[in-house]
Amino acid sequence: MADIPAVTDSDFDDKVLKSDKPVLVDFSATWCAPCKQLAPIIADLAEELKGQTDVYGVDVNDSPDTAQKYGVMAVPTLIVFKDGEEKAREAGFMPKARIMDLIGRAG
């Protein structure tokens, strides 16, 4: 998650829910092998989508309240928010094309 801006329990609402753009949030953990595999893909997407879609990472160990609030039971879990609401969600490692599809489903 080092290349992805982080959000925490304290700034999640301001950065994600109040954003005027769609937001892809990567819920992950430092101990999670699939999360580590997914991280470079998410970082690439963050760069590719700059200006269109915000991309953030949430470490579920550092921000357990946010993870619990959104029912994140497995990592990695990707959730797309738009207009302050969850619009799409997938759990587990996935290729870039599937993540783009997830973002597209958010409208």
Residue pairs with C-beta under 8 A, 6 or more apart in sequence:
1 26
1 28
1 30
1 35
1 39
1 42
1 57
1 59
2 39
3 39
3 40
3 43
3 46
4 26
4 39
4 42
4 43
4 46
4 55
4 56
4 57
5 46
5 55
5 56
5 57
6 56
6 57
6 58
6 59
7 15
7 16
7 25
7 56
7 57
7 58
7 63
7 66
8 58
8 62
8 63
8 66
9 63
9 64
9 65
9 66
12 58
12 63
12 66
15 23
15 54
15 56
16 23
16 25
16 54
16 56
16 81
17 81
17 84
18 84
19 54
19 81
21 52
21 53
21 54
22 52
22 53
22 54
22 80
22 81
22 82
22 87
22 103
22 106
22 107
23 53
23 54
23 55
23 56
23 80
23 81
23 82
24 42
24 45
24 49
24 53
24 54
24 55
24 56
24 78
24 79
24 80
24 99
24 102
24 103
25 55
25 56
25 57
25 58
25 78
25 79
25 80
25 81
26 35
26 38
26 39
26 42
26 55
26 56
26 57
26 58
26 76
26 77
26 78
27 57
27 58
27 60
27 67
27 70
27 72
27 75
27 76
27 77
27 78
27 79
28 35
28 38
28 39
28 57
28 58
28 59
28 60
28 75
28 76
29 35
29 59
29 60
29 61
29 75
30 59
30 61
32 75
32 76
34 75
34 76
34 92
34 93
35 75
35 76
37 93
38 76
38 93
38 94
41 95
41 96
41 99
42 55
42 57
42 78
42 99
44 96
45 55
45 96
45 99
45 100
46 55
49 55
49 103
53 103
58 66
58 67
60 67
60 72
60 75
70 79
70 86
72 79
73 91
74 91
74 92
75 91
76 91
76 92
76 93
77 89
77 90
77 91
78 89
78 90
78 91
78 94
78 99
78 102
79 86
79 88
79 89
80 86
80 87
80 88
80 89
80 102
80 103
80 105
80 106
81 87
81 106
82 106
82 107
87 105
87 106
87 107
88 102
88 103
88 105
88 106
89 102
90 98
90 99
90 102
94 102
